[in-house]
Amino acid sequence: MSLQDKKRIDILVQRQLDTISTGNGAYLATFLRVIAQTGLRCRVIFAPNHSFGNRPWANIHPRLDDLIDEVVWPRTLKIGAFYWSLSLIVWMRFFVRAIKAGLRALGLNLIIPSYLGRPLPDSEARTVAKVAGRDLADITIAEYSSMGPVLSYLGTDTQRGVLMHDILSDRGDATRAFDVQPDSYEVSREQELDWCRDADLMIYASAKELDNFQDGLPASKAVWLRPEPPVYGETAATGNPRVVFLGTTHAGNTDALQHFLAEVWPLVSNKAPDLEFWVAGSISNVMSEAEKTLPGVKVLGRVERLEDIGGADSIGVAPTRLATGVSIKVAEYLMLDMACVAYPRALQGFQGALDGLVHLADTPADFADQILYLATNSDARTKSAEQSRTGAQQALDNQEVIDFLNAAASKRAQASSRRQTRPQAARLNLDPVVR
């Protein structure tokens, strides 16, 4: 079968894809790996302005790029591995951000806005729809609910879907409950549901959110995309236990780390003064100097080989108090052969899939006790490590999603055999579909 004859899935994106160390990057990587297993071709279409965020250049992480068959990024010039915006709007936004960053360095409290979850302006949504509509795919997926409105311009000659990394309407409520400033565009549940009204398919990163959100979308079919972390290489036991926090910078991780350092770690270090606490990932950038110099704390920052912090002597912690979506760090700890201690909230998105693989704690004191038990009991750590990776792989298998996508692609093919014969212009309807 030639490439032209293969069924195709398009993903409509409104952000940069230069990292896979964040939750949304890891989830997209998982989704792309699932697509590769279906045999569908994959094309990624970027929103021309919105996807650049606050800077006018971008690249695609090599591990993501390897899983994408075709990239379409309107109004850009590609030089080497980088895409450069040709939009005056993007460049003006960059200069404003640079000025704000300079003023912040001088001590002024200026906010640099996040574009996470902000819907596209109508003109840009129409541009993305026009590009997709020139050659409609069998399946067209909007990444994030905020890209869902673009689907309304495509009509019904493609199976339209939304990849839900997060329920954006829940993020604001969850962060404000702990007096944390929301780190994404704020939207009501009603508005977010409306963004997804034209979806035939809903793909959720969280089993809990599928249960909670899908009730408002009875006309669409839904599936849970399990957080399938990369298969890491072998890890080594060192004989020296340590506690590990792995995370990127976002409100949930910031709260979890600060809570752990203030309320859990002192209880641990007082009883085990030689035990070290390793902080890995960009989350270390939010730590104060006082936090960095706490007894036993070791700041690693970005770690190239995560296997180096894993193994049977590592105890991964997920002291998650505010969360939407899935705490993917839990799955990563397990795939890195670690024992893991977590608050129940960190497992809510898994809806029981990881039951028995994680040591649960209800209070800071209980959390500290679980860590101390594992740190002083090598047999318990080894037993957890032996079941972690295999158990996670079995629990987080995505065959259901593969079947789901293949069925959707076949349904579209059966509904319309006109792809090769009808005029291309007839594929795009720039008037929103009203339901």
C-alpha positions in Angstrom: 0.0 0.0 0.0 1.4 3.4 -1.0 1.5 6.3 1.5 -1.2 8.0 -0.4 -3.5 5.1 0.0 -3.0 4.8 3.8 -5.6 6.1 6.1 -4.5 9.3 8.0 -5.0 11.1 11.2 -4.5 14.8 11.5 -3.6 16.5 14.9 -4.4 20.2 15.3 -1.9 21.8 17.7 -1.7 25.2 19.3 1.6 24.9 21.2 5.2 24.2 20.7 6.3 20.6 20.8 10.0 21.0 21.7 9.9 19.0 24.9 8.6 15.6 26.1 9.6 16.1 29.8 6.2 17.8 30.6 3.0 16.0 31.1 1.4 17.2 27.9 4.6 16.3 26.0 4.7 12.8 27.4 1.0 12.3 26.6 1.4 13.5 23.0 4.3 11.1 22.7 2.2 8.3 23.9 -0.6 9.2 21.5 1.8 9.3 18.6 3.2 5.9 19.5 -0.4 4.5 19.6 -1.1 6.0 16.2 2.1 4.4 14.8 0.7 1.0 16.1 -2.6 1.5 14.2 -0.8 1.9 10.9 -2.4 5.3 10.3 -0.3 8.1 8.8 0.1 11.1 11.1 0.1 14.7 10.0 0.4 17.6 12.5 -1.0 21.0 11.7 0.1 23.9 13.8 -1.9 27.1 14.5 0.3 29.6 12.7 0.6 32.2 15.5 -0.7 30.7 18.7 1.7 27.7 18.6 4.8 29.9 18.9 3.7 31.2 22.3 5.9 34.1 23.3 8.9 33.5 21.0 9.1 33.5 17.2 11.1 30.3 16.7 10.3 26.7 17.5 11.5 23.1 16.9 9.9 19.7 17.4 11.5 17.3 19.9 13.3 14.6 17.9 11.4 11.8 19.6 8.1 13.4 18.6 9.3 14.3 15.1 10.3 10.7 14.5 6.6 9.7 15.1 5.1 12.3 12.8 4.9 11.6 9.0 4.2 15.2 7.9 4.3 18.7 9.5 2.3 21.6 8.3 3.0 25.0 9.9 1.5 27.9 8.0 3.3 31.3 7.8 6.7 29.9 8.8 10.1 29.5 7.3 12.0 26.3 8.2 15.7 26.6 8.6 17.4 23.4 9.7 15.4 21.9 12.6 13.8 25.2 13.5 10.6 26.9 12.3 10.6 30.7 12.2 7.4 32.7 12.3 6.7 35.1 9.4 3.9 36.8 11.5 4.4 40.3 12.7 2.0 39.5 15.6 4.3 36.8 16.9 7.4 39.0 16.7 5.6 41.9 18.5 4.5 39.5 21.2 8.2 38.3 21.6 9.5 41.9 22.0 6.8 42.7 24.6 7.7 39.5 26.5 11.4 40.4 26.4 10.7 43.8 27.8 8.6 42.3 30.6 11.2 39.8 31.4 13.8 42.5 31.7 11.6 44.6 34.0 10.8 41.5 36.1 14.6 41.0 36.5 14.7 44.5 38.0 12.1 43.6 40.5 8.8 44.6 38.9 5.9 42.2 39.4 4.8 41.8 35.8 2.8 38.8 34.5 3.9 37.0 31.4 0.7 35.3 30.2 0.4 31.6 29.6 -1.3 30.6 26.3 -2.2 27.1 27.7 -5.9 26.5 27.1 -6.6 29.8 25.4 -8.8 29.3 22.3 -7.7 30.6 19.0 -8.9 33.8 17.5 -11.6 33.1 15.0 -9.4 34.2 12.0 -6.6 31.8 13.1 -9.1 29.0 13.7 -10.4 29.4 10.2 -6.8 29.3 8.8 -6.2 26.0 10.6 -9.5 24.6 9.3 -8.7 25.7 5.8 -5.3 24.0 5.8 -6.9 20.7 7.2 -9.8 21.0 4.8 -7.7 21.0 1.6 -7.2 17.3 2.2 -9.3 16.0 5.0 -8.0 13.1 7.0 -10.0 10.1 8.0 -9.7 11.3 11.6 -9.0 14.9 12.7 -8.0 15.4 16.4 -7.9 18.8 18.2 -5.3 18.7 20.9 -6.9 20.3 24.0 -10.5 21.2 24.3 -9.6 24.8 23.4 -8.8 23.6 19.8 -12.2 22.0 19.6 -14.0 25.0 18.0 -11.8 24.5 14.9 -13.7 21.2 14.3 -16.9 23.1 13.7 -15.5 24.4 10.5 -14.7 21.0 9.1 -18.2 19.5 8.7 -18.8 15.8 9.1 -16.7 14.3 6.3 -13.9 13.4 8.8 -14.2 11.7 12.2 -13.6 14.7 14.5 -12.1 14.2 17.9 -10.5 16.0 20.9 -7.4 14.8 22.9 -8.1 15.9 26.4 -4.9 16.3 28.3 -6.7 18.1 31.1 -10.2 19.4 32.0 -9.2 23.0 31.8 -12.3 24.1 33.7 -11.1 22.0 36.6 -7.6 23.5 36.7 -8.6 26.9 38.0 -10.8 25.4 40.8 -8.1 23.0 41.8 -5.4 25.6 42.1 -7.5 28.2 43.8 -8.5 25.7 46.5 -4.9 25.9 47.7 -4.4 29.6 47.1 -2.3 29.0 44.0 -2.6 31.2 41.0 -4.1 29.3 38.0 -1.5 28.6 35.3 -3.8 28.3 32.4 -6.7 30.1 30.6 -9.8 30.0 32.8 -13.0 28.6 31.4 -16.3 27.4 32.7 -17.4 23.8 32.4 -20.3 24.8 30.2 -18.0 26.7 27.8 -15.5 23.9 27.7 -18.2 21.4 26.9 -19.4 23.7 24.1 -15.9 23.7 22.6 -16.2 19.9 22.3 -19.8 19.7 21.0 -18.8 18.8 17.4 -16.5 15.9 18.4 -17.4 12.4 17.4 -14.5 11.0 19.5 -13.1 12.0 22.9 -9.7 10.7 24.0 -9.0 11.4 27.7 -5.7 11.4 29.5 -7.5 10.6 32.7 -10.0 7.8 33.4 -11.6 9.9 36.2 -12.1 12.9 33.8 -13.6 10.6 31.2 -16.2 9.7 33.8 -16.8 13.2 35.0 -16.8 15.1 31.7 -18.2 12.7 29.2 -21.6 12.8 30.7 -22.0 16.3 29.1 -21.1 14.8 25.6 -23.5 11.9 25.1 -23.3 12.0 21.3 -19.6 11.2 21.2 -17.6 8.0 21.8 -14.8 8.1 24.4 -11.7 6.2 25.4 -9.0 6.5 28.0 -5.5 7.0 26.7 -3.4 5.5 29.4 -0.1 7.3 30.4 2.3 5.0 28.7 5.8 6.3 29.7 8.8 5.4 27.6 10.4 2.0 28.2 13.5 3.0 30.1 16.8 1.1 30.1 18.1 -1.0 33.0 18.5 0.7 36.3 21.1 -0.2 38.9 20.9 -0.8 42.7 23.5 1.2 44.7 22.7 -0.1 48.1 22.1 3.5 49.3 18.4 4.4 49.5 17.3 7.9 48.4 14.0 9.7 48.0 13.3 11.2 44.5 10.9 13.9 43.3 10.7 14.1 39.5 8.7 16.9 37.9 8.3 19.9 35.6 7.2 23.4 36.6 3.5 23.8 37.0 1.2 24.7 39.8 0.4 21.2 40.9 4.1 20.2 41.2 5.1 23.4 42.8 2.5 22.9 45.6 3.4 19.3 46.0 7.2 20.0 46.3 6.7 22.9 48.7 4.3 20.9 50.8 6.7 17.9 50.9 9.7 20.1 51.9 7.7 21.9 54.6 5.6 19.2 56.2 6.9 15.7 55.2 10.7 15.9 54.7 11.5 17.3 58.2 9.7 14.3 59.7 11.9 12.0 57.6 15.2 13.7 58.0 14.9 14.0 61.7 14.7 10.2 62.0 17.0 9.4 59.0 19.6 12.3 58.8 21.7 10.5 56.2 18.9 10.0 53.8 19.0 12.2 50.7 16.1 13.8 48.8 16.9 14.3 45.1 14.9 16.9 43.2 15.0 16.3 39.4 13.5 18.2 36.5 12.7 21.9 35.9 10.6 22.0 39.1 13.9 22.6 41.0 13.8 26.2 39.5 11.0 27.2 41.8 12.9 26.2 45.0 14.0 28.9 47.3 17.6 29.0 48.6 16.3 28.0 52.0 14.6 24.9 50.5 17.8 24.0 48.5 19.9 24.0 51.7 17.6 21.9 53.8 19.3 18.8 55.3 19.7 16.0 52.8 18.3 18.0 49.8 20.2 17.5 46.5 19.1 19.5 43.5 19.7 17.7 40.3 17.8 19.9 37.8 17.4 18.5 34.3 18.5 14.8 34.1 19.4 13.4 30.7 19.2 9.7 31.7 16.4 9.1 34.1 17.6 5.6 34.6 20.4 7.2 36.7 17.9 8.3 39.4 15.8 5.1 39.3 16.3 1.5 40.5 15.4 -0.5 43.6 17.1 2.0 46.0 15.0 4.9 44.8 11.8 5.9 46.5 9.7 8.1 44.2 7.3 10.5 45.9 4.0 12.0 44.6 2.7 14.2 47.4 0.0 15.6 45.1 -2.7 17.7 46.7 -4.0 19.6 43.8 -4.3 17.8 40.4 -6.4 17.4 37.3 -5.6 14.9 34.7 -3.2 12.1 35.6 0.0 12.4 37.7 2.2 10.9 35.1 5.2 11.0 37.5 3.7 8.0 39.3 3.8 5.9 36.1 7.4 7.1 35.4 8.5 6.1 38.9 7.1 2.6 38.3 8.7 2.3 34.9 12.0 3.3 36.4 11.8 0.4 38.9 11.1 2.5 41.9 9.0 2.0 44.9 6.5 4.9 45.0 4.7 6.7 47.9 1.8 8.9 47.0 -1.3 10.7 48.3 -4.5 9.1 46.9 -5.1 12.2 44.8 -2.1 11.3 42.7 -3.9 8.1 41.6 -7.3 9.5 41.0 -6.8 9.8 37.2 -5.8 6.1 37.0 -9.2 4.9 38.4 -7.7 1.9 40.1 -5.4 0.7 37.3 -2.3 1.0 39.6 -3.9 -0.3 42.8 -1.4 -2.5 44.7 1.6 -1.0 43.0 1.9 2.3 45.0 2.3 2.8 48.7 -0.5 5.2 49.7 -0.5 7.8 52.5 -3.3 10.0 53.9 -1.4 12.5 56.0 2.1 14.0 56.1 3.0 11.8 59.1 1.8 8.7 57.3 3.7 9.8 54.2 6.9 10.1 56.2 6.4 6.7 57.9 6.0 5.0 54.5 9.3 6.6 53.3 11.1 5.5 56.4 9.8 2.0 56.2 11.0 1.6 52.6 14.3 3.4 53.3 15.2 1.0 56.2 13.8 -2.2 54.5 15.8 -3.2 51.5 13.6 -6.3 51.0 10.4 -4.1 50.8 12.1 -1.8 48.3 13.3 -4.7 46.1 9.8 -6.3 46.1 8.3 -3.0 45.0 10.9 -2.5 42.3 10.4 -6.1 41.0 6.6 -5.6 40.4 6.7 -1.9 39.5 7.7 -2.0 35.8 5.8 -5.1 34.8 2.7 -4.1 36.7 2.7 -0.7 35.1 3.2 -2.0 31.6 0.3 -4.4 32.0 -2.0 -1.9 33.6 -1.3 0.9 31.1 -1.6 -1.1 27.9 -3.3 1.0 25.1 -4.7 -1.7 22.8 -8.2 -0.4 23.5 -7.2 3.0 22.0 -5.6 1.3 19.0 -8.8 -0.5 18.3 -10.8 2.7 18.9 -8.9 4.7 16.3 -8.9 1.9 13.7 -12.7 1.6 14.1 -13.1 5.4 13.7 -10.9 5.4 10.5 -12.8 2.5 9.0 -16.2 4.2 9.8 -15.2 7.3 7.9 -13.9 5.2 5.0 -17.2 3.3 4.8 -19.3 6.5 5.1 -17.5 8.2 2.2 -15.6 6.6 -0.7 -15.4 9.9 -2.5 -11.9 11.0 -1.3 -10.3 10.4 -4.7 -13.1 11.8 -6.9 -14.8 14.8 -5.3 -13.5 18.4 -5.7 -11.1 19.3 -2.9 -12.9 22.6 -2.3 -16.0 20.8 -1.2 -14.2 19.4 1.8 -14.3 22.6 3.8 -17.2 24.4 5.4 -16.2 27.7 6.9 -19.5 28.2 8.5 -19.7 26.7 12.0 -21.9 23.7 12.3 -24.9 24.6 14.6 -26.3 21.9 16.8 
